[in-house]
Amino acid sequence: MKIGRNHAVNEKKIIITGASKGIGREIAKEIAAHGGIPILIARSNELLEELAGEIEGNNGFCKVYPIEKFSREAIDKQINEIMETEKRIHGLINNAGFGVFEKVEEIDMKELEEMFQVNVLAGIQYAKAFLPHFLQFKGRSHIINIVSQAAKLPTPKAAGYVASKHAMLGFTNVLRQETRESSLTVTSVNLGPVKTNFFELADKDGTYQQNVEKYMLQPEKVASKVVHSLFTNRREINMPWWMEAGSILYRLFPGLMEKALKSQFDKK
Ligand SMILES: NC(=O)c1ccc[n+]([C@@H]2O[C@H](COP(=O)([O-])OP(=O)(O)OC[C@H]3O[C@@H](n4cnc5c(N)ncnc54)[C@H](OP(=O)(O)O)[C@@H]3O)[C@@H](O)[C@H]2O)c1
């Protein structure tokens, strides 16, 4: 079923990190289709320009801000450039991220540091930098963090990724409480497996993708949910619903669930 347009998105400038591929790319297209102006951030300039061409070809508007690397210095520089040029930003979607499926003893510490830099620290840096700007205006603003069901339902062979997503969900829940009295909404998006390029790195031999193929979400469906929630007071988006139900049961009965669902948890 096609749901109608979210009019609150019209002419709003919304930053999306990791907009070059997958979920971020679909969210950007969906924002433009709702009359908003996605501010596209990623390292792959070529892919961003291609996306901008597609959006403009469909009579939409967008802005492109490539970044060489998600380092603290590069992000600081980029945020200043965005603020100077755009003057007013209405939303931020922290989406850039990656994962690697490996056992704890196989963790490459350099890769883990990079994962925390991209999945956690960069998101916190963008949110902190735009927070005073969002709080200064009376109109509604929105920070959406694309987290994962991995933040709620930890499964083997993903300790580094799971830890990074737990950190980001914790951050999101605190930021929401600290800004409760303001017109800023803070939302976490906790997803099960989504059919994107994510698995090219995460699951090089394809075992996990093969095991979960039949219940993978489509990025277009995720993007539609996210964009329809923009500038509402939605606390969380959890997809698919039955995985969220599993997460709730896990919080209630962790030991029992780890035993009973061992074969389900061992899909990687
Ligand atoms: N796919 C899933 O099953 C799934 C499930 C739950 C949550 N998520 C989360 O959803 C978000 C988007 O993932 P996706 O599935 O759309 O994956 P994707 O298709 O691989 O896209 C990832 C995006 O993040 C950026 N990115 C990747 N590595 C980066 C790095 N080292 N430094 C800076 N940017 C980097 C990429 O842009 P550049 O390479 O151009 O910079 C790309 O635009 C991630 O936070 C992921 O954890 C995904």
The ligand as a Gaussian input file, in Angstrom:
#p B3LYP/6-31G(d) Opt

LIG

0 1
 N       21.992000      -3.588000       5.701000
 C       21.613000      -4.045000       6.880000
 O       21.252000      -5.220000       7.034000
 C       21.547000      -3.122000       8.067000
 C       20.824000      -3.571000       9.193000
 C       20.755000      -2.747000      10.307000
 C       21.392000      -1.514000      10.306000
 N       22.095000      -1.118000       9.205000
 C       22.772000       0.183000       9.257000
 O       22.291000       0.988000       8.212000
 C       23.292000       1.961000       7.868000
 C       23.456000       2.007000       6.354000
 O       23.918000       0.752000       5.902000
 P       23.543000       0.121000       4.480000
 O       22.935000      -1.181000       4.732000
 O       22.836000       1.113000       3.652000
 O       25.012000      -0.157000       3.928000
 P       25.739000       0.304000       2.560000
 O       24.870000       0.066000       1.399000
 O       27.078000      -0.356000       2.632000
 O       25.917000       1.871000       2.758000
 C       26.725000       2.370000       3.800000
 C       26.941000       3.867000       3.678000
 O       27.826000       4.274000       4.734000
 C       29.017000       4.843000       4.192000
 N       30.211000       4.243000       4.782000
 C       30.556000       2.930000       4.796000
 N       31.767000       2.762000       5.352000
 C       32.198000       3.977000       5.697000
 C       33.393000       4.455000       6.314000
 N       34.393000       3.629000       6.661000
 N       33.519000       5.789000       6.503000
 C       32.521000       6.625000       6.133000
 N       31.376000       6.234000       5.531000
 C       31.221000       4.921000       5.326000
 C       29.001000       4.550000       2.700000
 O       29.410000       5.713000       1.972000
 P       30.888000       5.899000       1.357000
 O       31.535000       4.545000       1.287000
 O       30.645000       6.526000       0.024000
 O       31.516000       6.835000       2.313000
 C       27.544000       4.236000       2.355000
 O       26.882000       5.341000       1.808000
 C       24.547000       1.563000       8.630000
 O       24.680000       2.369000       9.776000
 C       24.270000       0.115000       9.042000
 O       24.944000      -0.262000      10.209000
 C       22.184000      -1.887000       8.097000

